[in-house]
Structures are given as structure tokens and as C-alpha cells.
Amino acid sequence: MIKIDKKIVGYDVGRSEAEEKTTRPEFRREGGGGNRAEVIRMHEKLERPEVLIGSTYKVKTPISDHAMYVTINDIVLNQGTEHEKRRPFEIFINSKNLDHYQWIVALTRIISAVFRKGGDVAFLVDELKAVFDPRGGYWQPGGKFMPSIIAELGYIVEKHLIAIGLLVEPALDEGQKQMIAEKRAEFEEARKQQDAFSENDYPDGAQLCSKCNTTAVIMMDGCLTCLSCGDSKCG
């Protein structure tokens, strides 16, 4: 009988030397051999260098008065060798709006932890882009709909991963480009006006004047005024 005087904080199953050799996996290392160094991969035990390179992206949404600044820092692995690669290491979000401070801190810490874990981190893009705001999304300049602020953060991460070469930018093949060009030309041809309204020297949206039959009536100083003959409803 063995008396244990201290608190048990862990345990291990004793095995013979032969059993340990058979159960312990042999991890294959890349590179190495001769005068070549081993290839360094991203993993959670990789220490943070004192200097990192990165990019900052500005996010201005119509549902917030203050802009957000998203900074993604990268670590350079195997610098100066043929295996040199840039991989995301951490992310920060800065904003004057403190309404979302808690979830911003939580989200950035989780994403940074996934970055440091290494491996294929591209799945974060799809997960973030799939988040929808129950209050509704918003339209970006240019006509692109954004379902939520988190989804826009996903697009920013995707843009950064494409910039450092971790993702390939999606592109249309020649057949798709040709089909889109044909459909656009067909639509524009169908919408093209073939009457007197097709060429107009007056502002877009002008109405037809009942006096001179010219599409030149606009709202001016609260009155409908014709820019062709000067007719006005206000006299």
C-alpha cells in the first residue's frame, strides 16, 4: 500500500517501452536535411514577434455614425527562404462607438485565436458572411447589399486573405463573361427608347409640358415650370 500525502492533480498510465513506440505517432517534418532548415508552420505555440506587418480597413456603415477600423496583422513564416509565406496572426477592431464594445472584443479574440491555431482558416469567411442582422441589413455604395456588420467583417477578412495569397480571388470564366455581356446588351437594347424622348437636352426626370409638348417641366421653387416655353403653374 502506498500512502499519497499530496493532492492528485493528474495521472498517467504506465506503459512499457515497446508499447510507447507503437502508440506514439511519428510526425513527419517538412524540409530539413542537409543544410536546409525545417519549414515552420502556423500553430498555437508560435510566439509573437515584436514587429508584425498588417493592413487596416475602414468600415463606414449607414446604420452607425462612427466608422470602424479593422486591422489584421500578419506573421511572415520562413522569411528569406523559398517557403516564405504570410499568414494572419491577429485582428483588432477600433471604433468610437462603444455600443458594441463587448462583442467586438470577444469576436476579435476568438478570430485571433483561430488565426494562431494555423491550418485552413478560410472557413471563417463563410461563417462571418452568413450572419444576418434581425433588424435588417444595409446597402453599400455601388448597390451591394450587406446583411450585417459581421458579414462585412467577413468580406474584409476575405479581401485580406486574397491579398496575402491564402485565398484565390473568385473570377468568372470566359463563357460566363460572354453570357453576362450578351444579357446586358439585350437588356439595354430592350430599354432603349426609340422616340422623341430618347434624346433630350433637359434634365432627367422632366415631365411633358402641356403647352409646348416638350419634356422640360421640372419642379422649381415649389412650382412646375417648363424650361422650354417658361410656362409655370404659379403664373
SULSULBEL-V565792 format. One line per field, one symbol per residue. phi: phi as a letter, one per 20 degrees, with the letter a starting at -180 (. if undefined). A space follows every 50 residues. Layout:
phi = ???
This chain:
phi = .dededffdabbefcfffffffeefeeedemmnmdeeffedfbfefffff ccdacddeccdfecfdedddddeddeelfndfefbdcfcbccccbffefd gfffffffffffffgffnmeeffgfffffeedefeoebdegoneedfaff ffffffffgffffeneceffceffffffffffffffffffefeddfffdc edgfnfeeefedlcfcececlncfceeednfcfen
